[in-house]
């Protein structure tokens, strides 16, 4: 039996609504004499990342732990802290096509949520990127204590969206998150770029 049309949309933040220019991190690494890619490699190591994504440590504590882990590479804690702080000042950029799509969906009666693995800096990032008020709800892993792709994350998201899972369409750029959403009963689409918006508009029929 065919699924009913989705009445709510859950959109990932990083990789869908927000993009990061890799040249920024590369420039910081060059300026501070670091090896290429080391900032992302350390920051995204699961031992450091998982606690901040589940709210067990703050964004500031995570940044400090990244600087500590970087120190052996530069031999100077002050240099490591300076590099990480400079890297963290850049907060990414909004993908304009996705923001326009979200506005269209909301205007068409679709409830739209942001579904993201993020730190406690998320609200400040949304404000800095002028996204406050652009979404009906925000489902932040660090606020609810569980991260994608866990079934519990998507169950919580549907509660916040006030929409049953089989009426929610989830969009993410990571296969694991898409698979996790489907296991939880949501429709899910693997994002590859703004060209996907044509399909998503048709799927939501707004």
C-alpha positions in Angstrom: 0.0 0.0 0.0 1.4 3.4 -0.9 2.4 5.8 1.8 0.3 8.9 2.5 1.9 12.1 1.5 4.2 13.6 4.1 2.8 16.6 6.0 6.1 17.5 7.8 9.7 17.9 6.7 12.7 17.3 8.8 15.9 18.8 7.3 19.5 18.2 8.3 21.6 21.3 9.1 25.3 20.6 8.1 25.5 19.4 4.5 22.0 20.4 3.6 20.9 23.8 5.0 24.4 24.9 6.0 27.6 24.4 4.1 31.2 24.9 5.1 33.9 26.3 2.9 36.9 23.9 3.3 39.2 26.8 2.3 38.7 28.4 5.7 40.0 25.5 7.7 42.8 25.0 5.1 43.8 28.6 5.5 44.0 28.3 9.3 46.1 25.2 9.0 48.5 26.9 6.7 48.8 30.0 8.8 49.5 27.9 12.0 51.8 25.4 10.3 49.5 22.5 10.7 49.2 19.5 8.5 46.3 19.6 6.0 43.0 18.3 7.4 44.2 17.9 11.0 41.6 20.2 12.6 38.7 18.3 11.1 40.3 15.0 11.8 40.7 15.8 15.5 37.5 17.6 16.0 35.4 14.9 14.3 37.1 12.0 16.2 34.2 10.2 17.8 35.8 10.1 21.3 35.7 13.9 21.4 32.6 14.5 19.3 30.1 12.0 20.8 30.0 13.7 24.2 29.3 17.2 22.8 26.6 15.9 20.4 24.7 14.3 23.3 25.0 17.3 25.7 27.4 15.6 28.1 29.9 18.4 27.5 29.5 22.0 26.3 30.7 23.4 23.0 33.3 25.4 24.8 34.5 22.2 26.6 34.7 20.4 23.2 36.7 23.2 21.7 39.1 23.0 24.6 39.5 19.3 24.2 40.2 19.8 20.5 43.0 22.3 21.3 44.4 19.8 23.9 44.5 17.0 21.3 46.1 19.4 18.8 48.9 20.5 21.2 51.3 17.6 20.5 51.2 18.5 16.8 52.3 22.1 17.4 54.3 21.7 20.6 52.6 24.8 22.3 49.2 24.9 24.0 48.8 28.6 23.3 49.4 28.1 19.5 47.0 25.1 19.5 44.3 27.2 21.3 44.8 30.1 18.9 44.4 27.9 15.8 41.3 26.2 17.1 39.7 29.5 18.1 40.4 31.1 14.7 38.9 28.0 13.0 35.8 28.1 15.2 35.1 31.8 14.4 33.8 30.7 11.0 30.2 29.4 11.4 29.4 28.3 7.8 27.0 29.6 5.3 23.3 29.1 4.5 22.5 27.3 1.3 20.1 29.8 -0.3 18.2 27.3 -2.4 17.4 25.2 0.6 16.3 28.1 2.6 14.0 29.2 -0.2 12.6 25.6 -0.3 11.9 25.6 3.4 10.0 28.9 3.1 8.0 27.5 0.2 7.2 24.4 2.1 6.0 26.3 5.2 4.0 28.6 3.0 2.4 25.5 1.5 1.3 24.2 4.9 4.2 21.8 5.5 5.6 21.8 9.1 9.4 22.1 8.9 11.9 21.0 11.5 15.6 21.2 11.6 17.0 17.7 12.6 20.6 17.9 13.5 23.5 16.5 15.5 24.7 19.7 17.0 26.2 21.3 20.1 24.8 23.8 22.5 26.0 26.5 20.2 23.2 25.7 17.7 20.9 28.5 18.8 23.7 31.1 18.5 24.6 29.7 15.1 21.0 30.0 13.9 20.9 33.6 15.1 24.2 34.5 13.5 23.0 33.0 10.2 19.7 34.8 10.4 17.7 31.6 10.6 15.9 32.2 13.8 12.2 32.0 13.0 12.8 30.2 9.6 11.8 26.8 11.1 8.8 25.5 13.0 10.9 23.4 15.4 14.6 22.6 16.0 15.6 19.1 17.1 19.1 19.3 18.5 20.8 16.1 19.6 22.7 17.8 22.4 19.4 19.1 23.8 17.6 15.7 23.7 20.6 13.6 24.7 20.6 11.2 21.7 22.0 11.6 18.2 21.2 10.5 14.7 21.0 7.8 13.4 19.4 6.3 16.6 15.8 5.4 16.4 15.2 7.3 19.6 16.4 10.5 18.0 13.8 10.2 15.2 11.0 9.2 17.6 11.8 12.4 19.6 11.8 14.5 16.5 8.4 13.3 15.4 7.0 14.1 18.8 8.4 17.7 18.6 7.0 17.9 15.0 3.6 16.7 16.3 3.5 14.4 13.3 3.5 10.6 13.1 6.7 9.1 11.6 4.9 7.9 8.4 3.9 11.4 7.6 7.4 12.9 8.0 10.0 13.2 5.2 13.6 13.4 6.4 16.4 14.8 4.3 20.1 14.3 5.1 23.4 14.0 3.3 24.6 10.9 5.3 23.5 7.4 4.4 23.6 6.2 8.0 21.1 9.0 9.1 18.8 8.2 6.1 18.9 4.5 7.0 18.2 5.3 10.7 15.2 7.4 9.8 13.7 4.7 7.6 14.1 2.1 10.4 12.2 4.6 12.7 9.3 4.7 10.1 10.0 8.0 8.4 10.3 8.5 4.7 13.9 9.6 4.0 15.9 11.0 1.1 19.6 11.1 0.6 20.6 14.7 -0.2 23.2 15.3 -2.9 22.6 19.0 -3.7 20.1 21.6 -4.8 19.2 19.6 -7.9 17.3 17.3 -5.5 14.8 20.0 -4.7 12.7 19.2 -7.8 12.1 15.7 -6.4 11.4 16.9 -2.9 8.8 19.5 -4.1 7.0 16.7 -6.0 7.1 14.4 -3.0 5.6 17.0 -0.7 3.2 18.3 -3.4 3.0 21.8 -2.1 
